Amino acid sequence: MRQSLRRTLAVRFAATMAVGLAVMSSAIWWAASSVLRHQFDQNITASGFLVANELSGSQCGEGAHAIALNSARYSKTINRYVVFRDPHCTAIRAIPSWAMDLPADSAAIAAAIRGEPSFSEARWHDKPMRSTYLAVPDGAEGERVVQVAASLEPVHSLQRDMLAVLMGIVVFGTVAALAGAWMLAGSAVRPVMEITEQATHIEAGTLDQRLSAHATADEYRGLVGVLNRMLDRLGGAFSAQRRFTADVSHELRTPLTALRGEIEVALRADRSPREYQRVLHSALEEIDRMTTMTEELLLISRAEAGLVAPQREPVEVDMVVAAAIDRLRHRIEDKELRVEHVGGPPNSHVTRLDRALVTRLVDELLENAVTYTDPGGRITVRNEHLPDRVRLVVEDNGPGIGAKDLPHLFEPYYRADLARTRGAGTGLGLTSAAAIARLHGGEIRAANRSEGGARFEVDLPTS
């Protein structure tokens, strides 16, 4: 079942307000009822004291205090009943006279004779009555206790009226809170609805659009900013993917075209075995180049998808670098380059790395340095053993890297200035090196040397 945020917020706020109003109304009703009952008790007690003081020592007859009123008018207007009783709870006389059968509490009478305040409640003629009892030491004709009673109906009626008013306040306050919360929640979620509406129209081909919800709250402005930055990254990723696909297509089409052309030329006429061998060797070179390219593409794509895990084993980085230099010995000698390997003491750079991947990384960096270093130049390879990582540094005194090219140097098929685009590489060497560094939890950096040339640093964590 789908839930609306606006409805959820409004209902929860209204429910919270209803609970708060109900608790507050209950407290008010209980406090007001307590005050009413206390005042009621004080009132009838005061009436009892007045009657007791007046009759103390008096010998007036029964008819002296008779009041000629009918019972209905008396109950509504005066609502006080006085009964004089002996210590045995027997009614001697009453004001008005029809109150002789008013119920009495013997325990309360005994407490009154002892001088203790006492109250009792009972029903009389289907009306709730509350009585107080006071001793009359010098009463006439055995009168020792005066009982003053009053109906609780007015109190109960006032309590009912007050309860109705408070319930009305709770209901009205809840409805008002629901309406206000509905409007408030609507204005609160309106920017979200605008963001959702705009986001539904953004597709792969329209990633240049940006969200522009009219939000004044900092939270919504922050959300719009985060989403727009995410769209920037997605747009950049899609652009890079399209560029990568176009570059791969171009790089694969070039050797395929050359391979097809050579084979077609060879098939136009009969050739000597030597000429066929030349064509096959050339085709094999193109196939090797495409194989290398596909292997690098596979490594990069699997590394980005997290499908490759380094197989760590003890590796001595100095030996890996020395082996890589030996593999490039012919190219180094052809360009008359000076390669200096600055390593540490034996076994000082043994760490747990993926031997095959690290070998490939060193080959890519050395081949890049050999390719872009001028004949007669110098290349320095240095291993630095740090407390928590191994740092491999490759420097050359070639033309260096353009400042605008540094941020893109490790992107697939990125071509820098002409001075550093010589050679017949796949265009994925530095991208592969960066992927291998990331697989080991490290990073790779490129910079220009102050004295000229490029400098590449690779940090590989030792754990």
N, C-alpha and C positions, 0 to 999 in steps of 0.2 A: 504494500500500500504506500503510495507516494504521499509525502508530507510536505506541506508548505512551511517554509521558514517563517513567513509572516504570520501564518495562523498559529504556529507553535509558539512564537514569541508572545503574541497577543494573549493566547489562552493561558500560558504559564504566568504572565504578568498579572492577568486578571485573577487567576487562581491564588496567586500569592497575595494580592490585594484583598481578596475575599477572606482568606484565612486570617490575615492581619486585622481586618475590620471585625471579623467574628470574635477573635480573641479580645480585641479592645472593647467590643460591645459587651461581651460576657463579663469582663472585668468591671465595666461601668455599671452593668445591671446588678452584679453582685454587691458592689460597693454602695450603690443607691439603695438596694434592698436592705442592706445592713443598717444604713443610716435611718431608713424609714422604720425598721423594727425597733431600733434603739430609741428613736424619738417617740414611737408609740408606747414603749415600755415606760419611758420617763413621764409621758403624759398621764397614763393611767395611775402610775405611782404617785404623781403629784396630786391627782384627784383623790386618791386614797388618803394621803396625808391630810388634805384639807378636811375631808369628811371625818377622819379620826380625831383631829384636833377640835373640830366643831362639836362633836358628840361626846368628847371625853368629859365625863362628869355630868352630862346632860340627862335629864329625866323626861325628855319630850316623848309624847305618845307617837303611836304608829302613824296617825294621820297627819302629823305636823309636816312631814316631808313629802306627802303625796303630791304628785303632779298630774293634773287633769289633761293628759294628752293621749291620743290614740297611739297604739303600739307602732304602727307604720311611720307616723310622723316623728315619734320619739326616736325610733331607730335611725331615721335619716338625719334628724336635726341635731340630737344630743349624743346618741350612741355611747352612753355611759350607764351602766347598771351597777347599783350598790346593794349588797346583801349583807346583813348583820347576822353573824353566826356565833353559836356558843362553841366551847372547845371541842365538842363532840360532832361538829360539822353540821349541826341542825340549824336551818334557816329560821330566824326569829322575825325579821321583817325585811322588806325590800323596797327600794326606790328605783323604778316604779313598782307598784304592788304586784304586777304580773311576772316579775323576775324572781319570785320565790322558788321556782323550780330550776333556777340556774344551777348547772352542775358545779360541784366543788371537789377539790382535791384534799383529802384528809392529811396527806403527807405535807402538802404546802401549808395547810392550816397549822399543823404542829410546828413547822419551821418558823411560821410567823409569830407564834406564841413565844418561841425561843428568841425572838428578835432578829431572825435571819430573813433577808429579802427572798421572796419566793414567787414563782409564776407558774401558771399551768394553762394548758390549752385543751379545749373540748368543743364538741359540736352541740349546739343548742338551737332547736327548731330549724335544723338543716343549715345553720350558719356557723362558721368557725369563730370561736370566741377565745379571747386570751384574757386571763385574770391575774390580778396581783392581790396579795393578802397582807394586811397590816394589823397588828395587835392594838386593841383599845382597852387599856388597863382599867379604866373606870366606867366602862360601858353600862348602860341601863339594862335591867331584866336579864342579866347573864350574858349580855353581849360582850364578847371578848375579842372577836375578830371581825374586821370589815373586809369584804371582798368587792373589789371594783373590777368590773369586766367591760370589755368593749369588743364589738365585732371587728374581725380582721378583713371583712369584705372591702372596705375602702382601700386598705393597704394592698390587698390582692388585685383590686381593680387598677390601682395606680401602677402596680408591677406589670400587669398585663398591658396597659397602655404604653408603659415605658419599653417593654419587650417588643411590642409592635413597631414603635418608632425606631428602635435600634435595629430590628430586622429590616425595616424599610431602608435605613441608612446603609446596611450591609448590601442589600440587593441593589439599591441605586448606585452605591459606590462601586460595586462590582461591574455593573453595566457600564457606568461611566469610565471605569478603568479599562474595560475591554474595548470600548470605542476609542478611547485615547491611545491605548496600546496598539490597536489595529492601525490607526493613522501613523503613529510613531514608527511602528515596525515597517509600514509601507514606505515611509520616507527613508528608513534605514536600509532596506533591501533593494530600493529602486536602483542604486548604482550597480548592485550585483546583477540585476536583470538587464541593465544596459550593457554591462560587460559581457554577460552571456549572449545577448542578442548580437553584439558585434563579433564576438569570438566565433559564433556559428557560421559566419560568412567568410572566415579566414581559412583558406585552403592552401595546398602546396604551391599553387600558382599565384597566390595573392599574399605572400608572406611579407610584402612591403607595407601592408596596411598596419596601422597601430591603433590601439584602443584609446578612446578619449571620453571615458565616462565622466559625467559632471558630478564629481565627488568632492565634498568639502572636508570630510574627515581625513585625518592623517592616515588612518588604517587603510581606507580605500585608495587614497593617492599612492600609498606604498604598494598596495596590491596591483594597481594599474602599472606602476613603475616596474615591479617584478615581472609581470606578464609581458610588458613591452620589451624588457631586456631578454626575456626568454625567447620572444619572437625574433629579436635581433640575432640571438645565437642560432635559432632554428634556420633563419634566413641564411646566415653565414654557412651553416652546415649543409643546407640544400645547395647553395651556390658552389661550395667546395665539392659536394658530391657530383653535381653536374659537370664541373670543371674536371674532376677526377675521371669521370666516365668518358668525357671527350678526349682527355689526354691519353687514357688507356687505349681507346679506339685508335687514336692517331699513332701511338707508339707500336701497337700491334699491326696496324695496317702497313707501316713502313717496311718492316722486315718481310711481311707476307708479299708485299708488292715486289720487293727486290727478289725474293725467292721465286715468285711466279715468273718474273721477267727473265731471270737467268735460265730457268727450266724451259720456257718457251723458246728462247734463243737457241738453247742446246738442241731442241727438237726440230728446228727448221731444216737442218741438214745433218748428214752424217758427220760425226766428229771422231777424232782419234781418241783412244783410251785415255791419253794424258789430258785432253780437253774435258772429257767426261769427269775425270777425277778432279779437275780444277772446279768444275761446276758443283760437284758433290761436296767438296771441301767448303766452298762458299756457302752452299745451302746448309751444311752442318753448322757453320758459324752463326748463321741467322737463326737456326733452330736453337743453338745454345743460348743465344741472346734472349730469345723468347722464353726459353725454359727458365733462365735466371729471373726474367721479369715476372713470370707467373709465380715462381717461388717467393719472390719478394712481396708480390701482391697478396699471396696467400698468408704469408707471415703477418703483414700489416693488418689485413682484415681480421684474422683470427686473434691477433693481439688486442685490437680495438674491441672485439666482441668478448674478450675474456675467456677464450677457448684454449689458450696456451698457458701452461704452468711451467716455470723453469725447473729443470731437473738438476738440483743443486748437488755439487760434489766438490771436494777440495781441488782448487785450481790455483796454480802459481802464475800470476799475471805476467811476470817477467818472461817466462817461457812462451806464453801465448804471443806476446809482442815480438819476441825474437823470431818465432816461427813465421809470423806474418811478414816481417821484414825480409826473411829468406825467400818467401814466395814471390815477393815483388822485386827480387834482386836484379833481374834482367831489365826491367823498366827503369829501376833506379840507376843502373849503370849506363843505360842508353841516354838518359838525360843528365848524366854526370852529377847526380845529386849527392849531397852529404847528409846522411841520416845518423843522428845521434840518439842513442837509447840510454836514458838515465834511469837505471833501476836501483833497487835496494840490495841489501845482503841476501844471500841464498835463503830461501824459505821465508823471507820477511813479508812477502805479499801473498801468502797462501790463504785463500778464503773460499767459502762455499758459494760457487756460482755455477751457472749452466755453461759447461765448457764449449759446446757447439755454438750457442748463441753469442757468448763473449768473443769467441774466435771470429764469428761473422761481424760483430760490431767493430773489432779492431781492424779487420780487413777493409771494411767500408771507410773508416776514418783515414787509414793509411793510403788507400787507393785514391781517395778524394784529395789528400795532400800531395801525392805524387802527380796527379793529373793537373792540378792548378799551380804547381810550383814551377817557376821558370827554370830552364836548363842551367845547371851550375848552382842552383839554389840550395837551401839548407832546410832540413826537417828535423824537428826535435820531438822525441816521444819520451814522456816522463811519467813514472808511476809514483804516486804519493800515498803512503799508508797513513791514514787518519784513524782516530780512535774508533769511529763507528762506521767507516766506509773506506773504500778504495777509490782514489781519483786518478783517472787516466787523462793526460794532457797531450794533445797533438798540436804542434805549432809549425807554421811554415812562413817563409818570407816572400810569398807570392803577392799578387795584386790586392789581396784583402777582399772584403765584402762590403757592398754598398749599404749605407745606413738604412735605406728604404727596403732593402732585401733581407735584413737580419730577422725581422719578425716572421718572415715566410720561408725561411731557409729549410725548415724541416717538413714543409708541405709536399705532397706528392707532385712530381713533375714541375716543381717551381723552377723557373729559369731566372738566374740573377743576371748581372750585367755581362756583356760579351766576354770580358776578361776571364770570367769564371764559368763559361758555358762550353768550353772546349771539351773534346773527348766524345766517346761513343758509349757512355754509360746508359743505364736504364732510366735514370732520373729518379730512382727510388732508394738510392743508397743511404742518404742521410735520413730519409723517412724510416727506413728499416732500422737504422742505428737508434733513432729516438724511440721506436717501438720496443726494441730490446732493452733499452735503459728503463723504460717504464715497466716492463715485465718484471724486472728485478727490484722494483720499488725505488728506482733512482731517477736521475734526470740528466739531460744533456744541454749544454749551452754553447753558443757560438759568439765570438767577439773579434774585434780587430786589435792587433797588437799596436802599441804606440810607435814602435820602430818599423812598422810595415808588416803585412801578412795577416793571416787568420789564425785564430786560436780556438780549439774545440776542447771542452772539458766534459768529462762523463763521471758522475758520482754513482757508485754502486754500493749500497749498504752491505755490511759484512754479515748481517743476520737476516 
